[in-house]
Amino acid sequence: MLHIRNLRNLIHATQYNATFETDVSRGIRFNLVGLPDNAVKESQQRIDSALRFNGYKLPGKKIVINMAPADIRKEGSAYDLPIAIGILAASEQIIAPDLNKYMMMGELSLDGGLQSVKGILPIAIRAREEGFEGFIVPKQNAREAAVVDKLKIFGVENLKEVIDFLSGRISLEQTVIDTREEFKTKIANYDLDFADVKGQYNVKRALEIAAAGGHNLII
C-alpha cells in the first residue's frame, strides 16, 4: 500500500487549510471523501482524461483521497491539480522528492490544460505563512499571486509542465512583480473620470469630499 500525505491546499482561500491524503491500494474504486461538493466530485472525470492525454492513467486500484479536515465543506474545481499530482505520486507514476515544498491549485481541462481559479491572492499569502517555498498556479493567476513577496510563484499552462518540474526534468521561470512600480503605473488608471462629466459641479464636489473623508453620501 502506498500512502502520500504531502499535498496541502486551502479551502476557498479561507484561514482553514486542508491536507490531501492519497492512498492507493488493492481493489477497484475511486473514493473522494471530506465533504466535497459536486464540482469536486466531478474532478475524477477531468483528471482521468487529463492523465490519459498526457501519457499517464488512473491506476486500476482502490484510490482513496481524503480532504481533511473532514467536517468542512470543500467547493469548486481548484483542487483538480493537487488531486491529480497526489494520485501520480502515490501510485509511483512520478517521483517528486520536493513535492512538500510547493502548494498548488488549478482546474484541469480534459487535455491537461490549466484554467484560472478564484481567490489566488489570499491563498498565496497563506502559503507563505505556512512556510511553502513556492506556489504553482495557472499562468493566468501568476501575476496576482506574485504580489506576495518571499514566495516563489510559478505560472504553468498544463499538467505536463507541473509533472516535469516536480520530477526535475525542467525548470520553471519564476513570476516576479515589482509591486511599487505596478501600483504607481495603475494608481490613476480608471475607466471613468469626473472630467468626463459636464456640469454638476456641486454634485462632483460633494462626491470628492465624501470620498476623501470616507463618508456616506445620499444623492
C-alpha positions as CSV (number, residue, x, y, z in Angstrom):
1,M,0.0,0.0,0.0
2,L,1.3,3.4,-0.9
3,H,0.4,6.5,1.1
4,I,1.1,10.1,0.5
5,R,0.3,12.9,2.9
6,N,2.2,15.8,1.5
7,L,-0.2,17.7,-0.7
8,R,-1.7,20.6,1.1
9,N,-4.2,23.2,-0.2
10,L,-6.6,25.8,1.0
11,I,-10.4,25.8,1.2
12,H,-11.8,28.7,-0.7
13,A,-8.9,30.9,0.4
14,T,-10.1,31.0,4.0
15,Q,-7.9,30.6,7.1
16,Y,-8.8,26.9,7.1
17,N,-6.2,24.6,5.5
18,A,-6.8,21.2,4.1
19,T,-4.4,18.2,3.9
20,F,-4.8,15.9,0.9
21,E,-4.2,12.3,1.8
22,T,-3.9,9.9,-1.2
23,D,-4.0,6.2,-0.6
24,V,-3.6,3.7,-3.4
25,S,-4.1,0.0,-2.5
26,R,-5.5,-3.3,-3.8
27,G,-9.1,-3.1,-5.1
28,I,-11.1,-1.2,-7.7
29,R,-12.8,2.1,-6.7
30,F,-12.3,5.8,-6.6
31,N,-13.3,7.4,-3.3
32,L,-13.2,11.1,-2.6
33,V,-14.1,11.9,1.0
34,G,-14.1,15.0,3.2
35,L,-17.3,16.8,2.3
36,P,-16.6,17.5,-1.4
37,D,-19.3,19.3,-3.4
38,N,-20.4,18.1,-6.9
39,A,-17.7,20.2,-8.6
40,V,-15.0,18.5,-6.5
41,K,-16.5,15.0,-7.1
42,E,-16.6,15.6,-10.8
43,S,-12.8,16.1,-10.8
44,Q,-12.4,12.3,-11.3
45,Q,-13.6,12.6,-14.9
46,R,-11.4,15.7,-15.6
47,I,-8.3,14.1,-14.0
48,D,-8.8,10.8,-15.8
49,S,-9.0,12.5,-19.2
50,A,-6.1,14.8,-18.5
51,L,-3.8,12.0,-17.3
52,R,-4.6,9.8,-20.3
53,F,-4.0,12.7,-22.7
54,N,-0.5,13.2,-21.2
55,G,0.5,9.5,-21.1
56,Y,-0.5,8.6,-17.6
57,K,-3.5,6.9,-16.1
58,L,-5.7,6.4,-13.1
59,P,-4.3,3.2,-11.5
60,G,-6.6,0.2,-11.7
61,K,-6.6,0.0,-7.9
62,K,-8.5,1.4,-5.0
63,I,-7.9,5.1,-4.7
64,V,-9.0,7.0,-1.5
65,I,-8.5,10.7,-1.4
66,N,-9.2,12.3,2.0
67,M,-9.6,16.1,2.1
68,A,-9.0,16.9,5.8
69,P,-10.5,18.3,8.0
70,A,-13.4,16.2,7.0
71,D,-16.1,18.4,8.7
72,I,-15.5,21.4,6.4
73,R,-17.2,21.5,3.0
74,K,-14.9,21.8,0.0
75,E,-16.2,23.6,-3.1
76,G,-15.1,24.3,-6.6
77,S,-12.7,22.9,-9.2
78,A,-9.4,24.3,-8.0
79,Y,-8.5,21.0,-6.4
80,D,-8.0,19.2,-9.7
81,L,-4.3,19.8,-9.9
82,P,-3.3,18.7,-6.4
83,I,-5.5,15.6,-6.6
84,A,-4.0,14.6,-9.9
85,I,-0.5,15.0,-8.6
86,G,-1.3,13.1,-5.4
87,I,-2.6,10.2,-7.5
88,L,0.5,10.1,-9.7
89,A,2.9,10.3,-6.7
90,A,1.0,7.8,-4.6
91,S,0.9,5.3,-7.5
92,E,4.6,5.9,-8.2
93,Q,4.0,7.1,-11.7
94,I,6.1,10.1,-10.9
95,I,9.0,10.6,-8.4
96,A,8.7,14.1,-6.9
97,P,11.1,14.4,-4.0
98,D,10.4,18.1,-3.5
99,L,6.7,17.9,-3.5
100,N,6.4,19.1,0.1
101,K,7.9,22.4,-0.8
102,Y,5.1,23.5,-3.1
103,M,1.4,24.5,-2.8
104,M,-0.6,24.1,-6.0
105,M,-4.0,24.9,-7.3
106,G,-5.7,24.8,-10.7
107,E,-8.6,23.4,-12.6
108,L,-7.8,20.8,-15.3
109,S,-9.2,20.8,-18.8
110,L,-9.7,17.4,-20.5
111,D,-6.4,17.7,-22.3
112,G,-4.5,18.7,-19.1
113,G,-4.5,22.4,-19.7
114,L,-4.9,24.6,-16.6
115,Q,-7.7,27.0,-16.1
116,S,-7.6,30.0,-13.8
117,V,-9.1,29.8,-10.4
118,K,-10.5,32.4,-7.9
119,G,-9.0,33.6,-4.7
120,I,-5.4,33.1,-5.5
121,L,-4.0,36.2,-3.7
122,P,-5.2,35.3,-0.1
123,I,-4.2,31.7,-0.8
124,A,-0.7,32.8,-1.7
125,I,-0.5,34.8,1.5
126,R,-1.4,31.7,3.5
127,A,1.1,29.6,1.5
128,R,3.8,32.0,2.7
129,E,2.6,31.8,6.3
130,E,2.6,28.0,6.1
131,G,6.3,28.1,5.1
132,F,5.9,26.8,1.5
133,E,8.9,27.6,-0.8
134,G,6.7,28.0,-3.9
135,F,3.2,28.2,-5.2
136,I,2.3,26.5,-8.6
137,V,-0.7,28.2,-10.2
138,P,-2.3,28.5,-13.7
139,K,-0.4,31.0,-15.8
140,Q,-3.4,33.3,-15.8
141,N,-3.2,33.7,-12.0
142,A,0.6,34.1,-11.7
143,R,0.8,37.9,-11.7
144,E,-1.9,38.1,-9.0
145,A,-0.1,35.6,-6.8
146,A,3.3,37.2,-7.4
147,V,2.2,40.3,-5.4
148,V,3.1,38.3,-2.3
149,D,6.8,38.6,-1.6
150,K,9.1,35.9,-0.1
151,L,7.2,33.2,-2.1
152,K,8.2,31.8,-5.4
153,I,5.4,31.9,-7.9
154,F,5.4,29.5,-10.9
155,G,2.7,30.0,-13.6
156,V,2.1,26.9,-15.7
157,E,-0.1,26.2,-18.7
158,N,-0.7,22.5,-18.3
159,L,-0.4,19.3,-16.2
160,K,2.7,18.1,-18.1
161,E,4.7,21.2,-17.1
162,V,3.9,20.5,-13.4
163,I,4.9,16.9,-13.7
164,D,8.2,17.6,-15.5
165,F,9.0,20.4,-13.0
166,L,8.3,18.2,-9.9
167,S,10.3,15.4,-11.5
168,G,13.3,17.6,-12.1
169,R,13.2,17.4,-15.9
170,I,12.6,21.1,-16.5
171,S,12.8,24.3,-14.6
172,L,10.1,26.9,-14.5
173,E,10.5,30.7,-14.8
174,Q,9.5,32.4,-11.6
175,T,7.0,35.2,-12.0
176,V,8.2,38.4,-10.3
177,I,6.2,41.6,-9.8
178,D,7.6,45.0,-8.8
179,T,4.6,46.0,-6.7
180,R,5.7,49.6,-6.2
181,E,6.0,50.1,-10.0
182,E,2.8,48.1,-10.6
183,F,0.8,50.3,-8.3
184,K,2.5,53.5,-9.4
185,T,1.6,53.0,-13.1
186,K,-2.0,51.9,-12.4
187,I,-3.0,54.1,-9.4
188,A,-4.7,56.6,-11.7
189,N,-5.8,54.3,-14.4
190,Y,-9.6,54.4,-14.3
191,D,-12.2,53.7,-17.0
192,L,-14.3,56.6,-15.7
193,D,-13.3,60.1,-14.6
194,F,-15.1,63.2,-13.3
195,A,-13.5,65.1,-16.2
196,D,-16.0,63.3,-18.5
197,V,-19.0,64.7,-16.6
198,K,-20.3,68.0,-17.9
199,G,-21.6,70.4,-15.3
200,Q,-22.9,69.0,-12.0
201,Y,-20.1,70.9,-10.1
202,N,-21.8,70.8,-6.7
203,V,-22.5,67.1,-7.0
204,K,-18.9,66.3,-8.1
205,R,-17.6,68.4,-5.2
206,A,-19.8,66.6,-2.7
207,L,-18.6,63.2,-4.0
208,E,-15.0,64.3,-3.8
209,I,-15.4,65.4,-0.2
210,A,-17.2,62.2,0.8
211,A,-14.6,60.0,-0.8
212,A,-11.7,61.9,0.8
213,G,-13.2,61.7,4.2
214,G,-14.6,58.1,3.9
215,H,-18.2,59.4,4.5
216,N,-21.5,58.0,3.3
217,L,-23.5,60.0,0.8
218,I,-27.1,60.2,-0.3
219,I,-28.0,62.0,-3.5
